[in-house]
Amino acid sequence: MAIKRILTFPGQGHSLSQEYLRSLQSSYDLTIFKEILSNRISTSFTNRLLQERENYNPSNFLGKTSNSQPAIVGLSSLITSKLKEHDIDIKPDYLIGHSLGELSTFLYNDIIDIDLGLYLARKRGKYMEQCIKKGGERKKTRKKFGLFAVLIPRATPNGPEIVQEGIDEHFKDLIYISNINSERQIVISGDIESLKIFGQILKKTHGLKLIKLTADVPFHSPYLREAEEKFTDLIAKVGLLKEKSLLKYPIISNIDGKVISEATEALLGFTRCFTKPVQFAKSIQQLNEGDDKYRFINLGPNGNVIQGLVKSNLRDDKIIENEVLQTPEEIASFKLR
């Protein structure tokens, strides 16, 4: 038996709170961080993300995918840098990023630097937004999209299969499974009116509970085919696909849960997830096999969300630790074991 360390990074997930952003500003000198954001994106972006007005609500600004994605990647990188200031250098056996979080695994592997990481995150969000603006020149005529989390009771076996069967029967090519986070939680996306009707069907026939999420982009679905093509062209253009190289830290991929040790393969898997569901449950559940046990360090904003998903998918006897590194207090008290 071996004890393996796994470092995780969050996706877009829940919106960042004003309280959380303020805690970072009150605890750290963010001068360099602000300069990086301003130089790569814009001063306006930086000011709106780190706005200190009492009546300011960052959720309005971060409701846009093209704002939220570079913010999450940037803040994950900030936390990594603060750990290094405390002389903490986490050397994981594996990295896992949830959706967008895979971009942070590339930063941690030194495939890309923070400047390029922010650029790619911003472009990724913009390409996705451009996809949903199609369907009409006037805003009123555009197709409206949404996402719903589907919560599956323990008494209901084969929840993801039930949802997929319902989609195939009633809403083929309108609704897609975007994330399989666990056997008890999946995310579906697509045409918003179809989602509302499907939600009523699932509740009536199987007792499933649906929660509407704030995002209006149908993540990880064929609706984003054009965004996938543009992003693949972009990473080729910036030279990331020129030659194969081994990763410093292997990545457990979202696309199929397999361990990837080569950079180009990991990058292409990340782009494929534009139109394919995130198989986060598979990524974690495979660790139930064998004799190894695991120390999880869930780094970044929304790290507590990943912590919960780890607990949902991995047997208790396989988990030595399942920590969150999100707040200044957690960073200051963290001890590497």
C-alpha positions in Angstrom: 0.0 0.0 0.0 1.1 3.5 -0.8 -0.2 6.9 0.2 -0.7 9.1 -2.9 -1.1 12.9 -2.9 -3.7 14.4 -5.3 -4.0 18.2 -5.9 -7.3 19.4 -7.4 -8.3 22.6 -9.0 -11.9 23.9 -9.3 -14.0 24.8 -12.3 -16.4 27.7 -12.8 -18.7 26.2 -10.2 -20.4 28.6 -7.7 -19.9 32.3 -8.1 -17.2 34.1 -6.0 -18.6 36.0 -3.1 -17.7 39.6 -2.2 -16.7 38.4 1.3 -14.2 36.0 -0.2 -12.6 38.5 -2.5 -12.4 41.0 0.3 -10.7 38.5 2.5 -7.9 38.1 -0.1 -7.5 41.8 -0.4 -7.3 42.4 3.3 -4.8 39.5 3.9 -2.4 40.0 0.9 -0.6 42.6 -1.1 -2.2 42.0 -4.5 -0.2 44.6 -6.4 1.6 42.1 -8.6 -1.6 40.1 -9.1 -3.5 43.2 -10.2 -0.7 44.1 -12.6 -0.8 40.7 -14.2 -4.6 40.8 -14.6 -4.5 44.3 -16.0 -1.7 43.6 -18.5 -3.2 40.4 -19.8 -6.9 41.3 -19.8 -7.6 45.0 -18.8 -7.5 47.4 -15.9 -11.3 47.6 -16.1 -11.5 43.8 -15.6 -9.2 44.0 -12.5 -11.1 46.9 -11.0 -14.5 45.2 -11.4 -13.3 41.9 -10.0 -11.7 43.5 -7.0 -14.1 46.3 -6.5 -14.3 47.4 -2.8 -17.6 49.5 -2.9 -20.0 48.5 -0.2 -22.9 48.1 -2.6 -20.9 46.2 -5.2 -22.1 42.7 -6.1 -19.4 40.7 -8.0 -21.9 38.0 -9.0 -23.2 40.4 -11.7 -19.8 40.8 -13.3 -18.8 37.2 -12.8 -22.1 36.0 -14.3 -20.4 36.3 -17.6 -18.4 33.2 -18.5 -15.6 35.2 -20.1 -15.1 37.1 -16.8 -15.6 34.1 -14.4 -13.1 31.8 -16.1 -10.0 34.0 -16.0 -11.0 35.0 -12.5 -11.0 31.4 -11.3 -7.8 30.5 -13.0 -6.1 33.7 -11.8 -7.2 33.2 -8.1 -6.1 29.5 -8.2 -2.7 30.7 -9.4 -2.6 33.4 -6.7 -3.2 30.8 -4.0 -0.4 28.6 -5.4 2.0 31.6 -5.2 1.0 32.3 -1.6 1.8 28.7 -0.7 5.3 29.1 -2.2 5.7 32.3 -0.1 5.2 30.1 2.9 7.9 27.7 1.5 5.3 25.1 0.7 5.9 23.3 -2.6 3.2 20.6 -3.1 4.6 17.8 -5.3 1.5 15.7 -6.1 1.4 12.2 -7.5 -1.6 13.3 -9.6 -3.4 16.5 -10.6 -7.2 16.7 -11.2 -8.9 19.8 -12.6 -12.7 20.0 -12.7 -13.6 21.3 -16.2 -11.9 24.7 -16.4 -9.7 23.5 -13.5 -7.7 21.4 -16.0 -6.3 24.7 -17.3 -4.9 25.3 -13.8 -3.2 21.8 -13.9 -1.3 23.0 -17.0 -0.1 26.0 -15.1 1.0 23.8 -12.2 2.9 21.6 -14.7 4.6 24.7 -16.2 3.2 23.9 -19.6 1.9 27.5 -19.7 2.6 30.6 -17.5 0.0 32.7 -15.8 0.0 35.3 -18.6 -0.9 32.7 -21.2 -3.3 30.9 -18.8 -5.3 34.0 -18.3 -5.4 34.7 -22.0 -6.6 31.1 -22.8 -9.2 31.3 -20.0 -10.6 34.6 -21.3 -10.7 33.3 -24.9 -12.3 30.0 -23.8 -15.1 32.0 -22.1 -15.6 34.3 -25.1 -15.7 31.5 -27.6 -18.4 29.8 -25.5 -20.4 33.0 -25.3 -20.2 33.5 -29.0 -21.8 30.1 -29.6 -24.9 31.0 -27.6 -25.3 34.4 -29.4 -26.0 32.5 -32.7 -29.6 31.8 -33.7 -30.8 35.3 -34.5 -29.4 38.7 -35.1 -31.8 40.2 -32.6 -31.5 39.2 -29.0 -35.2 38.3 -28.7 -34.9 35.7 -31.4 -31.9 33.9 -30.0 -32.2 30.4 -28.5 -31.9 30.6 -24.7 -29.8 28.0 -22.9 -29.4 27.0 -19.3 -28.0 24.4 -16.9 -29.7 22.4 -14.2 -28.1 20.3 -11.4 -30.0 17.0 -11.0 -29.9 15.6 -7.5 -30.6 11.9 -7.3 -31.9 10.2 -4.1 -29.9 7.3 -2.7 -33.0 5.1 -3.1 -32.8 5.7 -6.9 -30.2 3.5 -8.5 -28.6 4.2 -11.9 -29.5 7.9 -11.8 -27.3 9.0 -14.7 -28.7 6.2 -16.9 -32.3 7.2 -16.1 -31.6 10.8 -17.1 -29.9 9.8 -20.3 -32.8 7.5 -21.2 -35.2 10.4 -20.7 -33.2 12.7 -22.9 -33.0 10.1 -25.6 -36.8 9.5 -25.5 -38.0 13.1 -25.2 -35.3 15.7 -25.9 -32.7 14.2 -28.2 -30.4 17.0 -29.6 -32.0 19.5 -27.3 -30.6 18.5 -23.9 -27.3 16.9 -23.0 -25.6 15.5 -19.8 -22.7 18.0 -19.2 -21.2 16.7 -16.0 -21.4 13.4 -14.1 -20.1 14.6 -10.8 -21.2 11.6 -8.8 -23.9 8.9 -8.8 -26.1 11.4 -6.9 -25.4 14.6 -8.8 -25.2 15.3 -12.5 -25.6 18.5 -14.6 -27.7 18.8 -17.7 -27.6 21.6 -20.2 -29.4 22.8 -23.4 -32.5 24.6 -24.5 -34.0 26.3 -21.4 -37.6 25.6 -22.2 -36.9 21.9 -22.8 -34.9 21.7 -19.6 -37.9 23.1 -17.6 -40.3 20.5 -19.1 -37.7 17.7 -18.6 -37.3 18.7 -15.0 -41.0 18.3 -14.4 -40.9 14.9 -16.0 -37.9 13.7 -13.9 -39.5 15.0 -10.7 -42.9 13.3 -11.4 -41.6 10.0 -12.7 -38.5 9.4 -10.6 -38.6 12.0 -7.7 -35.4 13.7 -8.9 -34.8 17.3 -7.7 -33.5 19.9 -10.1 -31.8 23.1 -9.3 -31.3 25.8 -11.9 -27.7 27.1 -12.1 -26.8 30.7 -12.9 -24.8 30.1 -16.1 -26.4 30.5 -19.5 -23.8 28.6 -21.5 -24.6 24.9 -22.3 -21.2 23.7 -21.1 -19.8 20.3 -22.3 -22.3 19.8 -25.0 -22.4 19.7 -28.9 -23.8 23.3 -28.8 -20.2 24.4 -28.2 -18.7 22.6 -31.3 -17.5 25.9 -32.9 -15.9 27.0 -29.6 -14.0 23.7 -29.4 -12.7 24.2 -33.0 -11.6 27.8 -32.3 -9.9 26.9 -29.0 -8.0 24.0 -30.6 -6.8 26.3 -33.4 -5.8 28.8 -30.7 -3.6 26.5 -28.7 -2.0 25.3 -31.9 -1.4 28.9 -32.9 0.4 29.7 -29.6 2.6 26.7 -30.1 1.3 24.3 -27.5 0.8 21.4 -29.9 4.2 21.6 -31.6 6.0 18.8 -29.8 5.2 16.1 -27.3 6.6 16.3 -23.8 6.2 14.5 -20.5 4.2 16.1 -17.7 6.0 16.9 -14.5 2.8 15.7 -12.7 0.4 13.3 -14.4 -3.2 14.5 -14.8 -6.3 12.4 -14.3 -8.4 13.5 -17.3 -12.0 14.7 -17.2 -12.7 13.2 -20.6 -12.4 9.6 -19.5 -10.8 9.4 -16.1 -7.6 8.0 -17.5 -4.1 9.1 -16.2 -2.3 11.2 -18.8 1.4 11.7 -18.7 2.0 13.6 -21.9 1.3 17.3 -22.4 -0.2 17.3 -25.9 -2.6 14.5 -25.0 -3.8 16.4 -21.9 -4.3 19.6 -23.9 -6.4 17.9 -26.6 -8.4 16.1 -23.9 -9.2 19.5 -22.4 -10.4 20.8 -25.7 -12.6 17.7 -26.3 -14.5 18.4 -23.1 -16.0 21.5 -24.8 -18.5 19.1 -26.4 -18.2 16.0 -24.2 -19.4 15.5 -20.6 -17.0 15.9 -17.7 -16.5 12.4 -16.2 -15.5 13.6 -12.7 -17.1 10.6 -11.0 -15.1 8.2 -13.1 -11.9 10.2 -12.4 -12.4 9.7 -8.6 -14.2 6.3 -8.5 -11.4 4.5 -10.2 -9.2 5.3 -7.2 -11.4 2.9 -5.2 -9.5 0.0 -6.9 -6.3 -1.3 -5.5 -4.7 -0.8 -2.1 -3.5 2.8 -2.3 -4.9 5.5 0.0 -5.0 9.2 -0.8 -4.4 12.7 0.6 -6.5 15.2 -1.3 -5.6 18.9 -1.4 -8.4 20.9 -3.0 -6.9 24.2 -3.9 -8.6 27.3 -5.2 -11.9 29.2 -4.9 -14.7 26.6 -4.7 -12.2 24.1 -3.4 -14.9 23.0 -0.9 -17.1 21.9 -3.8 -14.4 19.5 -5.0 -13.9 18.3 -1.5 -17.5 17.3 -1.3 -17.3 15.5 -4.7 -14.3 13.6 -3.5 -16.2 12.4 -0.5 -19.2 11.4 -2.6 -17.1 9.2 -4.9 -14.4 7.7 -2.8 -14.8 5.2 0.0 -14.0 6.6 3.4 -11.2 4.0 4.0 -9.4 5.3 0.9 -9.2 8.9 2.2 -6.4 9.8 4.5 -7.0 13.5 4.2 -9.4 15.7 2.2 -8.4 19.3 2.8 -9.4 22.6 1.3 -6.9 25.5 0.5 -9.2 28.4 -0.3 -9.1 31.1 2.3 -6.1 33.0 3.7 -6.6 31.3 7.1 -6.5 27.8 5.5 -3.3 28.8 3.5 -1.6 30.2 6.7 -2.3 27.1 8.8 -1.6 24.5 6.1 1.0 21.8 6.9 2.3 19.6 4.1 2.2 15.9 5.2 
